[in-house]
């Protein structure tokens, strides 16, 4: 079946695999064009081949690098002439352990990649297109940003900051641009393997819906938040967690 061109363009950071790629697939499937970013050029090329070179492009680089941010937005504007949607998905979690032993330089790196880069991309897409033409921004947060997450505290802190960044931008960028966040629980990706590898059935049993998430679950949520169906939704964090927070109830 031929997909009708929507005429819209999305920039998705960290889009070569996992959640970012799942979002790219969902947006391409509905007719958007996408630009994906990431550090690995080979992985990006493979992802673009799968998405379709007529529907996708890539720019390789580190999300926290301001020169990369500038180049990416510039190249999207050159190639497609617009950037309607920004999905801030690039993230890192290089440390596992208690907060008491957290290396502060590692914490700074986590914030640079997970939060400051998102602000940088938002500033640039706003100035390049969205401030005059409108659009939507989706920030990929995490359930770790709304509840304690032992041993991944730096990551959780950064995702809490991402949620606050979402409401700040939603307030400042309205009414032109809607800004929302998605807070996934464990999604089956290489990034999250350490949380379920070798014990997936046990991990999945904790979820009322009986399974871990997959990238398409987040792709569907991102497609909604960048669609006309969510035109009156901004400043919100959509928790996509397979019901895991239901287990926090009493009894």
N, C-alpha and C positions, 0 to 999 in steps of 0.2 A: 504494500500500500504506500502510495506517495504521500509524504507529509507536506502540508501546505506551509510555506514560509511565513513565519509570524512577523518578520520584519524587525524583530528584537534581537539584541545582542547582550550576552552575559560574559563577565570576566570572573573566572573561578580560580582562586589561588589553591595550590596543593591539589591540582586536578588530575594528576596522572594515574592515580589508583585510589582504592578505598572510597571513603565518603565523597571526596571531591569528584572522582570519576563517576560515581553513582549519580551525583547531581548533574554532571555534564550530560550523561546519558538521558536523564529525564527531560532536560531542557531541549536537547537536540531532537528528541522524539516528538516534542510538541511543535517543532519548527523554528526554534531559536538557533542563532549562530553563537558559538562559544569560543573564548580564548582561555586556555588552561595554562597554569604556571606550575613550576616545581624545580627542584635542583637537578634532576637527572634528565639529560637531553634524550637519551635513548628511550627511557620510559615515556617521555612526553610524545616522542615521535610515534611510538607504538599505540599510544592512546588516541592520537589524532587519526591514525590509520583506521582504528576501530570505529571511531566516531564518524569518520568521513572527512576527507580533506576539503570537500566543498562546504562543510558545515563547521569546521573547527580549525583552530590554529593554536600555536603554543609560543611561549616565551620562557626560556630557561633562566633561572636565577634564584637567589635567596630572598625569601619574602621580606626580611628585615632590611635589605639593602635598598636605600632610597633611590639609587641610580636604577636599580631593577624595577622599582615601582614606577618611576617616571618613564622608563623605556617601554614597559608593558602597556601602560595607558596610551602612550603616544602611538605605539604600533597597532593597538586595537582601533584607535581613531583613524589611522591611516588606512587600515584594511577594510573596516566596516563602517566608518563614519559616525559611530555612535557607541555608547556603552550604557544600556538601560539598567542592567542588573549587575551588582557586585556581590559575590559570595566569598566571604572571608573564611576560608577553610584551612589554610596552611597552619600547621601547629607542630610543636615538638614536646616531648616528655622524656628528657635524657636521664632522669634521676628517679630512683626508687628507694625510699627509706624514710625515717622519721624526720619531722621538721626540725628537731633539736640538732640534727647533724647536717642540715642542708647547707651546701656550699653556696654562699651568697652570690658568687659569680655565675653559678649555674642558674640560680633564681633570676638573675638579670637577663641571662640568655633566653630563658623561657618567656619572660615578659616581652623582650624585644621581638621574638618570633610570633608569639601568640596574641599579643595585644597591640603593641606599638605599630607593627606592620599593618594590622587591620585598620588602625586610624590613618596611617599613611595612604593606603589604597583608597580609603573613603574620601580623604581630602582631595585626592587627585581625580577620582571619578566625578566627584561633586563639581570641581572646577572645570573639568573637560567637557561635561555634558549634562549631568543631572540637575545642576542648579537652575538651568534654563528650561530643560525639557522633561524633567521628572524621572522617576524610576523607582527602584527598590534595592535595598541592601539587606542581605541575610548574613548574620554572623553565626558561625558554628561554635557554640559553647559546649557545655557538657553537664551531665548531672553532678559531676564533681564540683561544679561551680555553685551548686545550690544545697549541697549537703556534704558533711565530712567524708573524705575519701582517704583512708589510711594508706600511707606510703607513697601517695602521689599528690602530696600537699601543694607543691609548687605549681603543678599543673592545675589543680583545683583553684588555687588563688588566682591564677591567670584567667581561668574561665569565669570566675566571679567578676573579675574586672571586665571581661568581654561582655557580660550581661549588663554591667553598668554603662559601658561604652555604648551599648545598644540604646539604652534609654536616653543617654545624653544626645546622641546623634539623632534619634527619633524626634526629640524636642527641637533641636536646632535646625534640622533639615526639613521639617514640616512647613507647609503642606506639599512641597514639591516631591519629596522622597520619603517613602515609608521604610522604616528600619526595624527589623525584627531579628530574633535569635532562635536557634534550635538547640536544645540541650539533649543530646542522645545519651542513652545508657551504653552498655557494651555492644559495639558493632563488630561483626566478624571481618576484621581487616588485619593486615600485617602490623599496622600501628598498635593494635590492641591485643595482639596474640598472647602477650605475657599474662593477660588477665583470664585467659581460658584455655590455653594450649595444654593438651593432655588431660583436660577435665571439662570438656565442653558440655557433656550431658549433666554433670554436677552443677556447672555454672548456670545452664539454661533452666534447671529445675527450680531455681530461685525466682524465676520470672512467672507471674500469673499467666502470661500468654504462652508459656512453655517453650520458648526459644530465645536465642540471642538475636539481636538485630542484624540486618544486612544493609549494604549501602543503598539499595533501592528504597528502603524505608525512609531514609533521610532525603533521597532524591525526590520522593513524592511530597514530602513536607516542604522542601525548598521550592518545588514547582508551584505549590499552593501559595506560598508567601510571596512569589513573584508573579502571581496571576491576578486577573481582575476580580476573582472570587474573594480576594483578601484586601480589596481596595479600602476597607474601613478598619484595617488592622495595622497598628504601628506601636512600637515600643514594647512589644510582648516577647516573652520567651516561651516557645512551644516545647514542652518536655515530651520527647519521644523515647519511651523507656520500657515498652513491653509490660507496663504495669508494676515495675519493681518498687515504686514508691508506695504502692498499696500495702506493702509488707510492713510499713512503718506504723500501721494502725494498731490499736490496742485490742488484744483478744484474738 
